[in-house]
């Protein structure tokens, strides 16, 4: 019994010493983390200042005459929306294909357009009708509204 107690006490002493060593190693690692944090802060400041210097050099290298045309090329929002709607407002210049209203393909499209209209997607139905028939927007709107 005495031998077992001596053995267990030796094990406790060894583990106690190991815990003390581990404590000081962890303490040293926290100091390393603080040093790394300080190095990171210094590096990030240097990096930010070098980026600012580079952007200043780039801005100063572009003459002011070149900056003006860039602003002129921007399309106003109103004109942009007109450009998007432009293809849908006019009929194509090439010959229109003949549409067989009794074909299964047309019937499927007709059902799809009707569903789109019923769910409130009239604009989508008009666009798809125009794409399928290649007719003008006015004809497409009339057709979809009469469904």
Residue pairs with C-beta under 8 A, 6 or more apart in sequence:
75 83
88 126
88 127
88 130
88 137
89 136
89 137
90 136
91 134
91 135
91 136
92 134
96 133
96 134
96 135
97 134
99 106
99 132
99 133
100 106
109 128
109 129
109 132
110 147
112 125
112 128
113 125
113 128
113 129
113 144
113 147
114 125
114 147
116 122
116 124
116 125
116 128
117 125
117 144
117 145
117 147
122 144
122 145
125 144
126 137
126 140
126 141
126 144
127 140
129 135
129 140
129 143
129 144
130 136
130 137
130 140
133 139
133 140
